[in-house]
Amino acid sequence: MGLIILRCVYIVMTCGVGIYLFGMDAILTPAGLTILAGIALFAGTLVAVDLWIPRKRVVWISSIYFGLLVGTLLTATIGYALLPLLTLFDERHFSFNLMILLEISLCYLCISFLVQTRDDLRFIIPYIEFRRAVKGNRPFLLDTSVLIDGRIADVLEILQPDVQIIIPRFAADELQNMADSPDRNRRTRGKRGLDVLNRIQKLKGIDLRIDDTDAPELQNLSGDEGKFIEWGKHLEGRLITNDYNLNKVAKEQNAEVIHLNDIANALKPAFLSGEKLTVDLLKPGEEASQGVGYLDDGTMVVVEGGQPYIGERILLTITSVLQTSAGRMIFGRYESTAKQGSRHVDGNADGQ
C-alpha cells in the first residue's frame, strides 16, 4: 500500500512540476496540455519500469553510485594533470567538451567494473544497513531431505554450532507443497519436515533464517538439486543433506557438502575383521545360505551359513565391513548359536 501511494504521489508531483515550469496559462492551451500529457506519460513509464523489475538489489544502486563518484573524482584528477596542455588551445569550448567526454567515459568504465564485480564487494552506501550480528563465517545450509529425516534437530540441539542455519525459500515452499499433497505418504513427509523446521526455530542459541536470495545464476535452473548447489555456492556455505544423489553431484561440482549419514556412520562403533558379534537373524539373504539381521542402530548384518538359524540369536565372526554414505553393511561367518541369556552388545558383543 505504501508503494502504491508513493507512485501516485510521484506522478502527481511530476505533473505539478510541469505546470509550475510552464505556468497555468500555458498549460491550459492545446500545446500545453500535450506537454502535460507527455510529462504524465513519462512518469507512468518510469513507474511501469519499476513494476517490471519486481526485485531490486541494493548492490546495483551502490555500484552506480560509486561508479559515478569514482569516475567524477578521476576526471577531476586527470583534468588538473592535463590543465597545462589544455591551456595551449585557445578554444575553451573544445577543452570543456573534452572534459565532458572524459567524465562520461570514466564513469561508464567505473560503473561497468563495479557491476561485474558486485558479488566480490559488498556496498551498502548510500544506505545504512541495520541487522543483527550473524554467527560464524560459513553458514550451514539445510535441504528438504535433511529436514524430513529429522535427526538434524537433535544434532543442532546438542552441538549448538556457532554458525547461522539457513534454509532456502524454495525448500520451505517444497515442504509446504508436500504437506498439502493429496498423496498420503508425501503429505506425511511434508508435515514431518515442517514440524522439524518449527522445532529448530524454537531451539535456543540457534540462529535460523529462511533465505529469499534471488541470485542471477539461480534463475535459469529448474531442478531443486542444481538450484540448491548453486545457492550454496552463492552464499559460500556448507550444504547439509541426506540425499545420496545430491551429495554425489555436489562433490563433483566442488561444493562443500556434509552428508548426515556420514556423521552418523562416523559415530558408530568400529568393526574389524575377526571380531565376534551377536545378532538376531530375521530373514534370509540373497544367497541360499545367508541370513540377515540388524544391529540396534539399523546396520545390516549378512551372515554366511546363517539361514538355518533364522529367528535365533547367533554368534558370528566379522569378515568384512562395507561403508558408504548410504549406510554400512557388515558381512560375517556363522560360528555358533549364542548362549542362552546372551545379549546383543552394540556391535562389540563377545557372546557373553
N, C-alpha and C positions, 0 to 999 in steps of 0.2 A: 504493500500500500504506500509506503514511504517513497519508493522509486516511482510509482505512478504519479504521485503528487509532484515529485521533483521534475519529472519530464514535462508535465503540463505547465508548471511554473516556468521552466526553461523556454518553452515555445512562446508563452505569453510575453515573457520578458524580452525575447528576441524581437518579437513584433513591436513591442513598446520602444525598443531602442531604434528600430527603423522609423517609427513615427516621430520620435524625438529628433533624429538626424535630418529628416526631410521636412518636418513641420506638418501640422494637421491640415493646413490648406492644400499643400502639395499632395498629400496622401489621398485626399478626397477626390482628386482628379482621376480620370481613367488610367493615365500613365502611372500615377502614384499607387493606385490600387493594384496594378500589375506588379509594381516593385514590391509592395507589401506581400502579395501572394507568393512572389519569388522568395522573399525572406522566410515566410512561413514554411514554404516547401523545403528550403534548405534546412531549417530547424527540424522539420519532420523527418527528412532523410537522415540526419545525424542520429535522431532517436531510433530510427529503423535499423541503422547500422549497429547501434548499441544493443538493440534487442537481438540482432542476428548473431552476435557474439555473446552467448549466454554466460560463459565462464571466463573471467579475466584473471590475469596473473600480474601481481604487483611487480614482478621482475621485468615485464615488458615496459611498464611506465618508468621504472627506475633506470632501465637501460637507456631509454630515450633521454631521460633527464640528465643522466651522467654523460651521455654522448654529446648532447648539446653543450653542457658545461665544459667538458674537456676540450671539445672542438673550438669553442669560443676562446678559451684560455690559450690554446696552441696558436690560434690565429693572431691573438694579441702579441704573443711572444715572437712569432715569426715576423709579424708586421714591424715590431721595433727593430728586429735584426735587419730587415730589408729597407728600413727607412732611409738610410743614406743612398741606396740605389734608386729608390723611388723618387727622391728629390731631383734626380737627373732629368726626369721627364717634366716638361712644362705643363702637360695636361693633367690637372688634378682629377679630372673625371676618369681618366684611364687608371690612375692609381686606386681610386675608390672602387671602381668596378673589379679591378684585380683582387682587392682585399675581400670583396663580397664573394667572388668566385672561390677564393681560397677558403673562406669560412664555410661556405656550403659544402665543399669537398671534404674538409677535415671533419665537419660534423657528421657527414654521411659515413665516413670511414670509421669514426669512433662508435657511432650507433650500431653499425653493422658488426663491428668486432664484439661489442658487449652483448648484442642479441645472440650471436653464435656461441658465446661462452657463458650464457646466462646460468647454465647448470653448474658451472665451476665456481662462480662467485655469487654470493647471496646479497643483493642490495635491498635495503629496507627504506632508504631515503627516497622520496620525501615523506615517507610515513614513519611513525614510531610504532614499533611492534610491542604489544603487551601480551605476554604469555607466561605460563608457569614454567619453571625450570624442568627440563627433560632429563631423565635419568640416563646415564651412560652415553656412549657414542654409537654403539651398534645395536639397534633395537631388535627384538625378537618378532618375527612376522608369522602369524598363525594362519593356516588354511582351514577349509571346512573339514577335511578328514581328521585332523588332529582335535578339532572341537567335538566332532561326533564320537571319536574314540573316548574322550573324557578324562584320560589319565593326566593330561596336561594341567588340569586344575589342581590335582594333588601335587604335581611336581612344582608348580609355581607357589603353592601354599607352603610347601616345606622349604624350598630353596630361597624364596624371596629375592629373586635376582634384581640387581641394581641397574636394570635397563628398562626401557619403555617397551610395553607389549602393544603391538599394532595389528589390527585386523582390517583387511581391505573392505571397502563398502560392498564390492561385488560379491565377496564371500558371505557377508552378513545377509545380503539380499538373497543369495542362493539358499541359505538355511531357511529363510522365511518362505521362499517358494516351495521348498521341500516340506515344511511344516503344513502348508496349505494344499499339498498334493492329495488327490483322491486315492492314490495308492497307499495302502496301509503301512507297508514296510518303509516306504520313502517318508511318509508322514511321521512315523515314529523316530526315524533317524534325524529328521529335521528338528523335531521338538527336543530331542536329546541334545543336539548341538546348541540350540538356543538356551536350554537350561544350563549347560556348561558355560556358555558365554555370560549369562547372568550371574553365575556363581563366581566367575573370575572378576567380574565388575565389582562384586561385593567384598573381595579379598582385601584386607588391609595391607598397605605397603606396596600394592601393585598398581602401576601407572598404565592403565589400559586406554587405548584410543582407537576409534573406528575411523580409518583414513579415507578421505574423499579425493585423494590425489588423482588428477586427470592429466597424466604426463602425455606428451605428443606421441611417444613410442608405444603407448598402450591403445591408442585409438583405432589402429588397424588390425588389432589382434582379436580374434573371436573366441578361441578356446581358453578356458579358465586356467589350464596348466601353464600355457605360454604367457598369459597375462600376469599370473602370479609370479613367475620367474622374473619377467621384465620389471614388474612393480618392485620386487625385492632389490633388483639391481639399481633401480632409480632411487630408492630410499637408502641404499647401502646398508641393508640389514641382513640378518641371518634368518633364512627360511626354516620353519619347523613344520614338518609334515608327517603323516602316517601313510602316505600314498607311495607305493613302491615305484610306480612309473614316473611320478613327478620327481622323486628323489634321484632316479637314474638320469632323467633328462636334465635336471638342474646341474648335476655333476658334469655332464657332457658339455654344458654351456658355461662351466667355470663359475657357477653361482654357489655361494656358501649356503649349504643346506644341512640341517640336522634331522635325521630320521628318528622318530620317537622310539621305534623298536630297537635301534642301535643303542640308545641309552638304557632301555630295559634289559637288553642282552648283556650289556657291559656289567650290570649289577647282579646278574645271575651267577650262581656258584660255578666255578670252573670244573670241567670234567676232563680227565686224562685217560688215554688208553691204558687198559689194565686195571682200572679201579673197579670196585664192586659196587653194585647198586641194586636196590629192591624196587620193584614196580608191580602194580596190579595190571595184568593183561586184560584188555577189554574187548578186543575184536581181532580177527585175522588180518594179516598183512597182504600185500600184493602178491608175494611169492607164497608157494604152497606151505612152506614150513614156518612162516613168520607169524609172530604175534605182536600186537601193537598195544601200548599203554601210554599213559600220560603222567608227568610229574605234577606237583601241586601248582606250579606256575604255568602249566599248559604246554610244556615242552613235550614233543612226541618222542617216544622211545620204541624203536623197532628191534625186535629180538629174534634172532635166528634160532630155529628149533623151539620156539615158544608156542606154536599153535595148539599143541595138545593140552596146554595149561591155561587156556583162556578162561577167565573167571577166577583165577588164583593169583596169589602174590608169589612172585618167583625172584630168585637171586640171579643176577646176570653179571657178566664181565664186559665192560665197555671196550669196543673195538675201534670206533671212530666217532667223531663229532662233526656235523656239518653246520656251519654258522653262516647265516645270510641276514640281510636286512628284513626279509620276510619272516624270520624266526630261526629256531635252532632245532636240529634233529639229532638224536643220539642213537647209534647203532651198537648192538651188543650181542653176546652169545649166551644162550641159556646155560646155567650152571646147575641149579637145583631149586627145588621148591623151598620157599622161605620157611623158617621155623615158625611154629605156632606162637602167636603173640608178637612176632617181629613187626616192626613199623617202618613206614616209608619216611626216610630222613632227608628231605630237601636236596636230593641229588648227591648226598655224601653218605648214604647208608652203607652199613657193613653187614647187614643181615642180623644184627643183634636186636 
